[in-house]
Amino acid sequence: MTELLRLEKIRKTFPGVLANDDVDLEIRKGEIHALLGENGAGKTTLMNCVYGVYRPERGHILWKGQPVEIHQARDAIALGIGMVHQHFMLVPPLTVAENVILGLPSAREPLLDLRSAAIRLRDLGKQYGLPVDPGIPVWQLPVGVQQRVEILKALYRNAELLILDEPTAVLTPGEVEDLFKVLKGLTQEGLSIIFITHKLEEVMAVSDRVTVMRNGRVVQTVNAAATNANELAKMMVGREVFLNIPKPALPAGEVVLAVTGLAAQSDRGLPALKGLSFEIRRGEILGIAGVDGNGQTELAEALTGLRPATGGTVAVSGHDVTHASPREIMDLNVAFIPPDRQHTGLLLTFSVGENLIGKEFCRPPFSKRGFLQERLIRDFVTGAIQNYDIRTPEAATPAKLLSGGNQQKVVLARELSRRPDLLIAAQPTRGLDIGATEYVRQQMVAARNAGTAILLISTELEEVLSLSDRIAVLYEGEIMGIVPASGADVHEIGLMMAGAKRLTSAAPAVEEAA
Amino acid sequence: MKPSTLWEQFSRRLLERSFNILIPLAAILAAFVVSSVLIVLRGVNPLTAYGALLSGAFGSPNALVTTVVRLTPLVFTGLAVTYGYRSGFFNIGAEGQLYLGAMVVTWIGVTFTTWPGWLLVPVALLGGALVGALWALIPGYLKATRGFNEVLTTLLMNYIAMQFFEWVIRIDHFGTTAFGWLGLKDPTQPFPKSAEIVPAAQLPTAAGLLTRLGITVSTPALQRLTLAALLALVAAIIVYVILFKTTTGFRARAVGVNPRAAEYMGVNVPRTILTTALISGALAGLAGAMEVMGTQHRVISNFLVGAGFDGIPVALIGQLHPLGALLSALFFGALRAGANKMQIISGAPIAVIYVIQSLAILFAIAGTTVELRPRRRQPAPNSGPAAPEVDHA
């Protein structure tokens, strides 16, 4: 295969950060090339250098063997490079055709030429298997189709190389499959594709070759057929990572959380939870697996008093809390790691210290007759920052200035330092790099070993599998089945996640309780 | 991570803090500079005009007291707005709350004419605060329980309050009409004007206090300097303490920053909104009380239009900080106090001060977009793969 794009010794720094360090990369004609790496490994930065968003400080870019200078996105587009960003660059009120020709000269200047654009779009859609109605406003399209529009936009500009930045992050499993089919079709037409991702399964499923990046450097480029997911994970992280943390078997404790027939509505007033029943015991982690948007958010909020239950009961340590306020539930020693630390978990403009006492500030010893006890608070905050290794310039630094991992540590410190009886952890590692992920998981297992009952809601199946004692699968607001994690059949869980299988005994499997 | 030295921490703090003060100061300075162009166009030397303004505001004990008298209600309305804004309750209704506060204080001051001062003054102050608080509680309740936008409700309730006041001021005090008990108008006067509140209901003056201590002073200025100024200072300190040193303030600020996160942390958001409305309204009501009990001793039709609305720019230029409101009220008070002298001496029209005031607000708002980020130390670039966790965000 002939070489299409070659990067030689690309180097790009941001103040204090070496984002790309002498990166070499070769893309061949007609291949799907996966760029694999953790958050912050430098994948997107590298591609932004190719697309003209950033200018590398050093190194060369060769396009079809010729050295080229790419100063801005326009140059990249002129060469035949198209990029689909993680966050789509579409104008929602405009139609598909209008979005596609935006920024291009019209054949009939100064008049618009929407008709010929629409004809060409239909042809392109047929050719590549990307059917879209050119006359429909973009905002009316589902996310998967919007992505199709982005790809068409690049094809319309005669792209030969398509860069996709984390294209599956916003897609449902079905849409992911469709996308992969389209991508394979595109390569048969001679296009090359760079596919940025941090998901190993996707790399194995779709790519021809893989380049693994870590800390701004290329670790290795390998043929996908000649490697496997484990090997890639090791390259990606640089060490043997097992986010599987060993858990000692604990004797079954008393029931801490008992949920029967819980129902709740989504923000749009549609039924989101349809009669869930499960229980969690002391020292047990119950993992909720499922594709995002199947009621995870609603479940966490209903259990913590942030969303009214429309049916069923919730009991914590024997107290009925179905209609209790967040404060009342909290007072039963329930901790909650919310799915979005930025909007719910933290007061971003408040200091790290204020966030650490965010739940306990109104209780002794932190408050006395309504006044905050600054010295005691300072002592506690200093201790928490040390114990949980929160990297912050000082306790008075606003939480918004911390990195995602350290922000999550603030949440973790606040929730776990109360030694909770029940912890509801929703997406506790979302958006964290692997080191922070490992840390969060260790802390959760430690809490479990200390007797905390944990409900782990995560859309990362791997996380649920590695942490849970038992696994419940959530699909469209219903539990498809609850299975013990040891010896769980991943294939079976996958079927349940897709709604294709339901265990007959949907009641919690608690034989082992005896 | 390397811990920064104590000195570094201190100097950065100092920089951050003083930066907060520098923005409004720079805004005020810029406002004076730009306004000088207007003055030049009038054929007046801006330095002469500003000199006269300054001397009218601070040049003599009399000028100084005038400034203090002018700034006192602004401190209270500024604090009302500051506390509300900090806590997510955008109180645009200080004007109405102030009018009702003044109304109730006057009513008490002309009704309980036989009460002694030690009883009448606190009762009147309390009455003024209470009516302001209750008036603000209505939009507070609507926001807390029904999600009504308080900007609209507080704004519109101003006009209800002011028209109510205008009605009351036209009814003879304990006259024979149906609402005579409510009336404020002095029956002996032909105009919509109340009688003067009894001396026992007036705030003690500096001159009065000194006389009681056996010191006789002949400075007329001290007769106009009352306890109200001191109460304004005390109020600013109290609001500061509530906001930053108590759980009430913590809750209020949390709701102001992010009600969703506050709720998640167990704060009762509706109740916090109600508390905020009460405190904010009480402060605005006190602004009216201070004006009546300290300065005017009576109310007339349209007696203090704008002082409540001016609380908004006072709070904004004060960087939504209680002590900032104090300083910014000083700026507003000084402009008002010096305006006359500026016009008389230099011929620059009084309207200039409104230009200065407006420009200062504009520049202060523009200044909030300038942000000083503490410099963050980044990890060394070649920390290598051995360091598993290097968070660059």
Interface residues (C-beta under 8 A of the other chain):
Chain A: T13 F14 P15 G16 V17 L18 G40 R214 N215 V237 G238 R239 T304 L306 S325 P326 R327 M330 F336 P338 H343 T344 G345 L346 L347 L348 T349 F350 E354 G358 K359 F361 C362 S367 G370 F371 L372 E374 R391 P393 E394 A396 T397 L401 L402 S403 G404 G405 N406 D433 I434 G435 A436 E438 Y439
Chain B: M1 S4 Q9 R13 K245 T246 T247 T248 F250 R251 R253 A254 V257 N258 R260 A261 A262 E263 Y264 M265 G266 V267 N268 R373 P374 R376 R377 Q378 P379 P381 N382 S383 G384 P385 P388 E389 V390 D391 H392 A393
